[in-house]
Amino acid sequence: MAKPSVRKYREAAKELRRYLDSEKHRSTQADQAFIRWYAEARFGTLQGLTVVDGKNDGGIDALIDNDGRQYVIQSKYEVVPNASLVTRSEIAGFEKVVSRFHNKDGRDEFSAWLDTVRPNLRRTYTRLHERTVKDPSSVRFVFVTTKRFQLAAGEAVEIEDLQHVAALWDLYREGFTPPTEGIELTLINAQHTGSEAGDFRTYVALADVQDFLSLMRDDRNERLFAQNVRTDLRSRINREIRQTYEHEPDRFWLGNNGIYIVCKQVIATGNQYKLVYPSIINGSQTLHSIAASHKRHSCRILVRILAMDVLGNPKLLGAVIRRTNTQNPMKLINLSAHDACQLNVARFLDRFQIFYQRREREWANEKKAVLIDYRPVDMKAVAQWLSTRDQGIGLGRARSRTSDLFQGNLYQRIFGGFDRQLKSTDYDRLVVTVWAGLFIDGLLAFLPKKWRSYSKISHLALVKAVVTAIEGNPELRKRIPESLRQHRFGWRYVPARARAPFRTMIRGFVRLQRAKQRQESNLDFTNFFKRDDLTQRAFSRVCTPQARAHLGRTLLRALPEIE
């Protein structure tokens, strides 16, 4: 029986193979499709990719230009994903090719080798040889494989084996921006420890915030924040962070939670620490707040690092990300928990046996065991769903800057109409909106796995489509309150015909996002749906009046089957 870690890698390789067999890559040979996917997953763009794989390619499969560097790729792709081991001959062959490019005194040997490659590649390889000799650091030779590498690594060739490829796949399938490949930090008084099982290692130390600001200046696509669940919130707390940095830099780290980084590996040399595939999962608000300041202080900041294989314990990574990203906006939301309008919403939804969770963990900790016939709905989710009705709020802001919905004018626009007498027409709109939000939440479980990440990211646009479809169909609108009362909103079953329109919508969103990404390489699906202008344009083009009318008719016919 395979070891657990090997099984996980093999399963990741199988998932990747199924993806490479999809319509997007079906017209390309599997090994070349893998090279193209790798370039997209690692660098976020295919504009600098040249595939040279073929007869007499000289042992090189692809060339990639990215951020002023030339990457020379050799790929060993397992068509049948077995997670087998890289052989000595496979890596030795590429190392011999690399040695020819690095050897400035071996021109005769290089010329003799050059005569063996295709004529159309000789000029390209000659320029590459000259560049490697002149500036070795600007050319990187990478061996990429879906096999496992357990040999001793040499200095000339970087190894991207199945363990690295699986980590990239894990991020890619969830729609994250490709992670930055490595950073170096100077850490002061670093303390580190490992887990008993050996599946992760932690580091705690102080660093100079200037190191991070320098990294952010070179990080145009925000790859350093690939796994962070939020962008800059520009909240009151962010302003306070900036003011503390500006006026009390020597005490800043004493009252700040600091930076939390997860990475694949840590390589320590003295007080210099190299982090492989790092991503800041908490601290985005701190760094963006400081970056917005016109002052530049040397300022210490607390740094925590978690080095782990994301496939080795994905639940741990998910838990860490969730637990370390609930501080900034949740404080603002919690302050609203006992507002009169929130109590009114709770009272109204109670008649539908819907528990409106105003306080964090209230359902799980207190109510779930006693309200066995109820279904929970979260205050944050309801705020997001209701915001889709207001054209001026924006789907991007509602998704990525939720704390804005609980402040000032926006809060009043969303919740201000819920009166104590429960007579406002806002309650009628609330019924439709809550049913639509719960329906989309339930729908996700019935969509194909490959579409779930896309649907989660674009879920507010889908909610908006359902709301407008219901409002545009009087007969459907009349039946929704009873459907909500019976808890028939798709948590148990959504018939196939009711799923079909949403597949079409999601495909439309993906098509528009990818077209835009060809113009702006950092606009992956996640970043696309953080932009109000792009989400509004996508909604208008995909969820046309005709499409929404069709959706309304479809939901009306399917409503008796929805459970």
C-alpha positions in Angstrom: 0.0 0.0 0.0 1.3 3.5 -0.9 2.3 5.8 1.9 -0.4 8.5 2.7 1.7 11.3 1.3 2.4 9.4 -2.0 -1.3 8.7 -2.3 -2.1 12.4 -2.0 0.5 13.3 -4.6 -0.8 10.6 -6.9 -4.4 11.8 -6.5 -3.3 15.4 -7.3 -1.5 14.1 -10.4 -4.7 12.3 -11.5 -6.8 15.5 -10.9 -4.3 17.4 -13.0 -4.4 14.8 -15.8 -8.2 15.0 -15.9 -7.9 18.8 -16.2 -5.4 18.4 -19.1 -7.8 16.1 -20.8 -10.5 18.8 -20.7 -11.7 20.7 -23.7 -9.2 23.5 -23.1 -6.2 21.3 -23.7 -7.6 18.4 -25.6 -6.1 19.5 -29.0 -2.6 19.6 -27.5 -0.4 16.6 -26.7 -0.5 15.8 -23.0 3.1 16.5 -22.3 2.9 19.9 -24.1 -0.4 20.7 -22.4 1.4 20.1 -19.1 4.1 22.6 -20.0 1.5 25.2 -20.9 -0.4 24.6 -17.7 2.8 24.8 -15.6 3.8 28.2 -17.2 0.3 29.6 -16.5 0.1 28.2 -12.9 3.6 29.4 -11.9 3.9 32.7 -13.8 0.3 33.7 -14.5 0.8 34.3 -18.2 1.7 32.4 -21.4 2.8 35.5 -23.3 6.5 34.7 -22.7 6.2 30.9 -23.4 7.9 29.3 -26.4 7.5 25.5 -26.6 10.5 24.0 -28.5 9.7 20.3 -27.6 10.0 18.0 -30.5 12.4 16.1 -32.7 16.0 17.3 -32.2 15.1 19.8 -29.5 18.5 19.4 -27.8 16.9 18.1 -24.5 15.0 21.4 -24.0 11.2 21.5 -24.0 10.3 25.2 -23.4 11.6 28.7 -22.9 9.8 31.2 -20.7 10.5 34.9 -20.3 9.3 36.3 -17.0 10.3 39.5 -15.1 13.6 39.9 -16.9 14.7 36.2 -16.5 14.9 33.4 -19.0 13.6 30.0 -17.8 14.8 27.0 -19.7 12.5 24.1 -19.0 12.8 20.3 -19.4 9.7 18.4 -18.6 9.1 14.8 -17.7 5.4 14.2 -17.7 3.8 10.9 -16.6 0.9 10.2 -19.0 -0.3 7.6 -16.5 0.0 9.3 -13.1 1.9 6.8 -10.9 4.0 9.2 -8.9 7.1 7.1 -9.8 10.7 8.2 -9.1 12.9 10.3 -11.4 15.7 8.2 -12.6 19.4 9.1 -12.6 19.6 9.1 -16.4 16.6 11.5 -16.7 18.1 14.2 -14.6 21.7 13.6 -15.7 20.7 14.2 -19.4 19.4 17.6 -18.6 22.4 18.5 -16.3 24.7 17.7 -19.2 22.7 20.1 -21.5 23.0 22.8 -18.8 26.7 22.3 -18.4 27.2 23.2 -22.1 25.4 26.5 -21.7 27.4 27.4 -18.6 30.8 26.4 -19.9 32.4 29.6 -21.4 35.5 27.7 -22.4 33.7 24.9 -24.2 32.6 26.7 -27.4 33.7 23.8 -29.6 31.7 21.4 -27.5 28.7 23.7 -27.6 29.0 24.1 -31.4 29.2 20.4 -31.9 26.1 19.9 -29.8 24.3 22.8 -31.6 24.7 20.9 -34.9 22.5 18.1 -33.5 19.5 20.4 -32.9 16.9 21.6 -35.4 18.2 24.5 -37.6 15.4 26.8 -36.5 16.5 26.6 -32.9 20.2 27.2 -33.3 20.1 31.0 -33.3 17.9 30.9 -30.2 20.2 28.6 -28.3 23.3 30.5 -29.4 21.8 33.7 -27.9 20.8 31.8 -24.8 24.4 30.5 -24.4 25.8 34.0 -24.7 23.4 35.3 -22.1 24.1 32.4 -19.7 27.9 33.0 -19.9 27.6 36.8 -19.5 24.9 36.9 -16.8 24.3 33.4 -15.3 21.8 34.7 -12.7 19.4 35.8 -15.5 19.0 32.3 -16.9 17.5 29.6 -14.8 17.3 25.9 -15.8 14.3 24.1 -14.4 13.5 20.4 -14.4 9.7 20.0 -14.1 8.1 16.7 -13.6 5.0 14.9 -12.3 7.4 12.3 -10.9 8.9 12.3 -7.4 12.5 13.5 -7.1 14.5 11.8 -4.3 18.0 12.1 -5.7 20.6 14.6 -4.5 19.9 18.0 -6.2 22.7 19.7 -8.0 23.4 23.5 -8.0 22.9 24.1 -11.8 19.3 22.8 -12.1 16.2 23.7 -10.1 13.9 20.8 -9.4 10.1 21.1 -9.6 9.0 17.6 -8.8 5.5 16.3 -8.1 5.5 17.8 -4.6 6.0 21.3 -6.0 3.7 20.7 -9.0 0.9 19.4 -6.6 1.2 22.5 -4.5 0.8 24.7 -7.7 -2.2 22.6 -8.7 -3.8 23.0 -5.3 -3.6 26.8 -5.7 -4.5 26.8 -9.4 -7.7 24.8 -9.0 -8.9 27.2 -6.3 -8.4 30.2 -8.5 -5.6 31.8 -6.6 -3.1 34.1 -8.2 0.1 32.2 -8.8 2.4 32.4 -5.7 5.7 34.2 -5.7 8.4 31.6 -6.0 10.7 32.8 -3.2 11.6 35.7 -1.0 14.5 36.4 1.4 14.1 38.0 4.8 16.4 39.1 7.6 14.9 37.8 10.8 16.0 38.9 14.3 16.0 36.5 17.3 14.2 33.8 15.3 12.8 30.9 17.3 11.7 27.7 15.5 10.1 24.4 16.3 8.6 21.4 14.4 5.5 19.3 14.9 5.8 15.8 16.5 4.6 14.3 13.2 7.2 16.3 11.2 4.5 17.7 8.8 5.2 21.3 9.5 7.7 23.7 11.1 7.1 27.1 12.6 9.3 30.2 12.9 8.7 33.3 15.0 10.9 36.4 14.8 11.1 40.1 14.3 11.8 41.7 10.9 12.1 45.2 9.4 8.9 46.2 7.7 11.0 47.9 5.0 11.9 44.4 3.7 8.2 43.7 3.0 7.7 47.1 1.4 10.6 46.4 -0.9 9.0 43.1 -1.8 5.6 44.7 -2.5 7.1 47.3 -4.8 8.4 44.4 -7.1 5.2 42.4 -6.7 3.0 44.1 -9.3 0.4 41.2 -9.4 0.3 40.8 -5.6 1.5 37.2 -5.9 2.9 37.6 -2.4 -0.8 37.7 -1.2 -1.9 34.7 -3.3 -3.7 32.9 -0.5 -4.9 36.0 1.5 -8.6 36.1 1.5 -8.8 39.9 1.5 -7.4 42.9 -0.2 -6.9 46.3 1.4 -10.1 47.1 3.4 -9.3 50.8 3.8 -11.1 50.7 7.1 -10.9 52.7 10.3 -8.6 50.0 11.7 -6.3 50.4 8.7 -6.1 54.1 9.3 -5.1 53.5 13.0 -2.4 51.0 11.8 -0.9 53.7 9.6 -1.0 56.4 12.3 0.7 54.1 14.8 3.4 53.4 12.2 3.9 57.1 11.4 4.0 58.3 15.0 5.3 55.4 17.1 7.4 53.2 14.9 9.6 52.1 17.8 6.6 50.6 19.6 4.6 49.5 16.5 5.2 45.7 16.8 4.1 45.7 20.5 0.4 46.3 19.5 0.2 44.7 16.1 -0.5 41.0 15.3 2.2 41.1 12.6 2.6 39.0 9.5 1.7 35.4 9.1 3.4 33.6 6.1 2.8 30.1 4.9 5.4 28.6 2.6 6.7 25.3 1.1 10.1 25.4 2.6 12.5 27.5 4.7 16.2 27.6 4.0 18.1 29.4 6.8 21.7 30.7 6.7 22.5 32.7 9.8 19.8 35.3 10.2 19.0 35.1 6.4 15.9 33.1 5.6 14.8 32.1 2.1 11.1 31.1 1.9 10.0 28.9 -1.1 6.5 29.6 -2.5 5.6 32.0 0.3 2.2 33.6 0.7 1.1 36.1 3.3 -2.1 34.7 4.7 -2.5 37.4 7.4 -1.1 40.8 7.6 -2.2 42.2 4.3 -4.1 45.0 6.1 -1.0 46.0 8.1 1.3 46.0 5.0 -1.1 47.9 2.7 -1.8 50.4 5.5 1.9 51.1 5.9 2.6 51.1 2.2 -0.1 53.9 1.9 1.9 56.1 4.2 4.1 58.9 2.8 6.6 58.1 5.6 9.3 55.4 5.5 10.6 54.3 8.9 12.8 51.3 9.9 10.2 49.6 12.0 10.2 46.1 13.5 7.3 43.8 12.9 6.4 40.4 14.3 6.7 37.6 11.7 5.3 34.1 12.0 6.1 31.5 9.4 4.5 28.1 8.8 6.5 25.8 6.5 4.5 22.9 5.3 3.5 20.8 2.4 0.0 22.0 1.6 -1.1 18.5 0.3 0.3 16.9 3.4 -2.3 18.5 5.7 -4.7 20.7 3.7 -7.2 20.9 6.6 -4.5 22.5 8.8 -3.7 25.1 6.2 -7.4 25.9 5.6 -7.9 26.2 9.4 -4.9 28.5 9.8 -6.1 30.8 6.9 -9.6 31.0 8.3 -8.6 31.6 11.9 -6.0 34.3 11.1 -8.4 36.3 8.8 -11.3 36.9 11.1 -10.1 39.9 13.1 -10.4 43.1 11.1 -13.9 43.0 9.5 -15.5 40.8 12.1 -15.0 43.4 14.8 -17.0 45.9 12.7 -19.7 43.3 12.0 -19.9 42.3 15.7 -20.5 45.9 16.7 -23.7 45.8 14.6 -25.1 42.6 16.2 -27.5 44.3 18.6 -28.6 47.2 16.3 -32.4 47.5 16.2 -32.5 46.8 12.5 -30.6 43.5 13.0 -33.0 42.5 15.8 -35.9 43.2 13.5 -34.5 41.1 10.7 -34.0 38.3 13.2 -37.6 38.5 14.4 -38.9 38.5 10.9 -36.9 35.5 9.7 -37.9 33.6 12.8 -41.4 33.2 11.3 -39.8 31.1 8.5 -37.8 29.1 11.1 -34.6 30.8 9.7 -32.1 31.5 12.5 -30.4 34.8 11.8 -26.9 34.5 13.2 -25.8 38.0 14.4 -23.0 36.9 16.7 -20.1 34.8 15.7 -20.5 31.0 16.3 -23.9 31.6 18.0 -25.6 28.9 15.9 -22.9 26.2 16.4 -22.3 27.0 20.1 -25.9 27.7 21.3 -28.8 27.3 18.9 -28.1 24.3 16.7 -28.9 21.8 19.4 -32.2 23.4 20.5 -33.6 24.8 17.2 -33.6 21.5 15.4 -36.2 22.6 12.8 -34.4 25.8 11.9 -31.9 26.6 9.2 -29.1 29.2 9.9 -28.2 32.2 7.8 -25.3 34.5 8.6 -25.6 38.3 9.0 -22.6 38.9 6.8 -24.0 36.7 4.0 -27.4 38.5 4.2 -25.6 41.9 4.0 -23.8 40.7 0.9 -26.9 39.3 -0.7 -28.9 42.5 0.0 -26.1 44.6 -1.4 -26.6 43.0 -4.9 -29.9 45.0 -5.1 -28.1 48.3 -4.9 -26.3 49.2 -8.1 -24.2 51.8 -6.3 -22.5 49.3 -3.9 -20.8 47.1 -6.4 -20.4 43.3 -6.4 -16.7 43.6 -6.1 -16.8 45.7 -3.0 -19.6 43.5 -1.5 -17.4 40.4 -2.0 -13.9 41.6 -1.0 -14.6 44.6 1.4 -17.5 43.3 3.4 -16.7 45.5 6.4 -17.8 48.5 4.2 -21.3 47.2 4.3 -21.5 47.7 8.1 -20.3 51.3 8.1 -22.0 54.7 7.5 -24.2 55.3 4.5 -23.9 51.8 3.0 -25.1 50.2 6.2 -28.2 52.4 6.2 -28.9 51.7 2.6 -28.8 48.0 3.2 -30.5 47.7 6.6 -32.1 51.0 7.4 -35.6 50.1 6.1 -36.2 47.2 8.5 -38.7 48.8 10.9 -39.8 47.5 14.3 -43.4 46.8 13.1 -42.1 44.4 10.4 -44.4 46.2 7.9 -41.8 47.7 5.5 -41.7 46.5 1.9 -38.0 45.8 2.5 -39.1 42.6 4.3 -40.8 41.3 1.1 -37.5 41.9 -0.7 -35.7 40.2 2.1 -37.7 37.0 1.6 -36.7 36.9 -2.1 -33.1 37.7 -1.4 -32.6 35.2 1.4 -34.2 32.5 -0.7 -31.9 33.4 -3.6 -28.8 33.4 -1.4 -29.7 30.1 0.2 -30.5 28.6 -3.1 -27.1 29.5 -4.6 -25.4 28.1 -1.5 -27.2 24.8 -2.0 -26.6 24.8 -5.7 -22.8 24.7 -5.3 -22.9 21.1 -4.0 -24.7 20.0 -7.2 -22.4 21.6 -9.7 -19.5 19.7 -11.3 -16.4 19.9 -9.1 -14.4 21.8 -11.7 -17.0 24.7 -11.6 -17.3 25.0 -7.8 -14.4 27.4 -7.3 -15.6 29.6 -10.1 -19.2 29.6 -8.7 -18.0 30.4 -5.1 -16.0 33.4 -6.4 -18.9 34.7 -8.6 -21.7 33.7 -6.2 -22.9 37.3 -5.6 -23.4 37.7 -9.3 -25.4 34.5 -9.3 -27.5 35.6 -6.4 -28.2 38.9 -8.2 -29.3 36.9 -11.3 -31.7 34.8 -9.2 -33.2 37.8 -7.4 -33.8 39.7 -10.6 -35.3 36.5 -12.3 -37.7 36.1 -9.4 -38.7 39.7 -9.4 -39.4 39.6 -13.1 -41.7 36.6 -12.9 -44.9 37.4 -10.8 -46.0 33.7 -10.5 -42.5 32.6 -9.2 -42.4 35.7 -6.9 -45.7 34.6 -5.4 -44.5 31.1 -4.6 -41.1 32.0 -3.0 -42.4 32.8 0.5 -43.9 29.4 0.9 -40.8 27.7 -0.5 -38.7 29.6 2.0 -41.1 28.6 4.8 -40.8 24.9 3.8 -37.0 25.2 3.6 -37.2 24.2 -0.1 -34.2 26.2 -1.3 -31.9 23.5 -2.8 -29.9 22.4 0.2 -31.1 18.8 -0.3 -31.7 18.7 -4.0 -31.5 20.9 -7.1 -32.9 19.2 -10.3 -30.6 19.1 -13.4 -32.7 21.6 -15.4 -32.4 24.2 -12.7 -28.6 23.8 -12.7 -28.2 24.3 -16.5 -28.6 28.1 -16.7 -26.0 28.6 -14.0 -23.4 26.5 -15.9 -24.0 28.8 -18.8 -23.5 31.9 -16.6 -20.3 30.6 -15.1 -18.9 29.7 -18.5 -19.7 33.2 -19.6 -18.0 34.7 -16.6 -14.9 32.6 -17.1 -14.8 33.5 -20.8 -14.9 37.2 -20.1 -12.3 37.0 -17.3 -9.8 35.1 -19.5 -10.2 37.6 -22.3 -9.5 40.4 -19.9 -6.6 38.5 -18.4 -4.9 38.5 -21.8 -4.7 42.3 -21.4 -4.0 42.4 -17.6 -2.1 39.3 -16.5 -2.8 39.7 -12.8 -6.6 39.5 -13.4 -7.2 35.9 -12.4 -10.7 34.9 -11.6 -10.4 36.0 -8.0 -9.1 39.4 -8.8 -11.6 39.9 -11.6 -14.5 39.6 -9.2 -12.9 42.1 -6.8 -13.4 44.8 -9.4 -16.8 46.6 -9.5 -16.5 47.7 -13.1 -15.6 44.3 -14.4 -18.2 42.4 -12.4 -21.0 44.8 -13.5 -19.9 44.5 -17.1 -19.7 40.7 -16.8 -23.2 40.6 -15.2 -24.7 42.8 -17.9 -23.2 40.8 -20.8 -23.9 37.3 -19.3 -27.1 37.8 -17.3 -29.0 39.6 -20.0 -32.7 40.4 -19.6 -33.5 37.5 -21.9 -31.2 35.1 -19.8 -32.9 36.3 -16.5 -36.4 35.8 -18.0 -35.4 32.3 -19.1 -34.0 31.6 -15.6 -37.3 32.8 -14.0 -39.3 30.4 -16.2 -36.8 27.5 -15.5 -37.0 28.1 -11.7 -40.8 28.2 -11.8 -41.0 24.9 -13.6 -38.4 23.3 -11.3 -39.6 24.8 -8.0 -41.8 21.8 -7.0 -38.7 19.5 -7.4 -36.3 21.8 -5.4 -35.8 20.5 -1.9 
